[in-house]
Amino acid sequence: MSRVLCRATVRFSPALHPRPSSTLSSHYQHFLWSRVPVTSVLGRSFSRSRSLREEESNRKEDELREKARQREQRQVTSGKSAQTLENDRPWHRESSHAQPKSTSPDPTQGDLTKGRLLTTPTRLLKLILPMPFHPKQEHINEPIEGEEQKGETVEPLALLVHPHQPLSYLERLIQAEIPPLRYNGREKLPDIVFRAEADQEESYKKKGRQDSNVASYSGLGHEGPDRKHTTWVRWSGSTEVGDFIRDAARGREFAIVIEGHEKELRVAVPSFKDRTYYMRMHLRRMSREIDAMAKVKSECDQLAHKGAHRLAQGGFAALATWWGVVYYITFHTEMGWDLVEPVTYLAGLTTIMGGYLWFLFISRDLSYKAAMKVTVSKRQNALYQERGLDPSRWEHLVHEANSLRREIKMVAAEYDAEWDEMKDLGEDVKQVLEDEKRKNGGDKKEKLKDDDDDDDGEEAPSRADK
């Protein structure tokens, strides 16, 4: 406080400073000191001291924040490799029994030391690899001393891949999730090699060596026989994952070799049943719905065709009745042929005009088949609406079921396996799908034929104009 008062007195005007030679009394000097506006001077001094205190507190906060940041940075970069720890991979957790629950048949039969290749409802492949690394391990070729006996490894790694993606893409995914390799004082990404069991024709024959453990393209996968002698071949990274799995299905498993790691990772190969598990389950669910809808549709179609035939028979009965009326009036009444002739002429002309208008309306040939088709379709739509059958839903189910059948047959051709449709579809549903397939194919051919006829009809006037 004394320093503040001293600084305040320095700012006073010279007239207010007491002089030694002055004759003013002490009371008068006290009066002058009491008249000085000390509060304003002290207020400015206090505001300056407050700003100084705020600056000091802000500076201390900045220093503490900088120290905390440096402490965190030292904690992150204190290991041998900053590159490994800065990513803080989420799968680096100590849990050796945390494999995801299998949603499709497990090809490893519960063996946690092997990888799994599962199918998904989206037709992607889910690769689950048990990562044989310690959570604190920074390099593949530098294991943690004294920690190997504890059996602590990172959580299994799950990867989703498309069958049409190359093996090089899968290699990049695995490289991004494993520790780097220490080589000549530098860090590098380890090379990944994919190996599968080879057929005898693809391997070098040696004396006294038995044949390959499985037949070519058996499609058995992990369900195949287990034999002692196995020949392995390395696959190029440009090979598609689906082609690699198809060829590897000749054996029970394939291997993933990681550079710098002594043991290779074995992955059980899915069989034909595993690859088509979700497709067959989906097809079975749709087959039950198609079976229920097919019964209702069959009843409606039968009623519609019967109604159309009754309508055609009613037309013949009307013509026969008209013939009888004309005969009776002509030969058994007094009116005779003089009255009946103009009436029959006008009735016949009216019938011809009505048929011509009908031809203009439907823009098709005036035939029995076309008339029956229009009549049946109208009756069918009315019955479908009455019975609660959705035609668009029916067409969608049939189209999806035939698409699934085609895909399963393609996979069966790749695995060289036989697929029993009766087990998944049933005889009735298979017959319905075959009939709808032929029907849709015939409708498409007729539609293309009609379009060609229309195009020819449009080109004819243009040629005549020329």
Secondary structure, 3 states (H helix, E strand, C coil): CHHHHHHHHHCCCHHHCCCCCCCCCHHHHHHHHHHCCHHHHHHHHHHHHHHHHHHHHHHHHHHHHHHHHHHHHHHHCCCCCHHHHHCCCCCCCCCCCCCCCCCCCCCCCCCCCCEEEEECCCCCEEEEECCCCCCCCCECCECCCCCHHHCCCCCCEEEEECCCCEHHHHHHHHHCCCCCEEECCEEECCCEEEEEECCCCCCCCCCCCCCCCCCCCCCCHHHCCCCCCCCEEEECCCCEHHHHHHHHCCCCEEEEEECCCCCCEEEECCCHHHHCHHHHHHHHHHHHHHHHHHHHHHHHHHHHHHHHHHHHHHHHHHHHHHHHHHHHHHHHCCCHHHHHHHHHHHHHHHHHHHHHHHHHHHCCCCCHHHHHHHHHHHHHHHHHHHHCCCHHHHHHHHHHHHHHHHHHHHHHHHHCCCCCHHHHCCHHHHHHHHHHHHHHHHHHHHHHHHHHHHHHHHHHHHHHHC
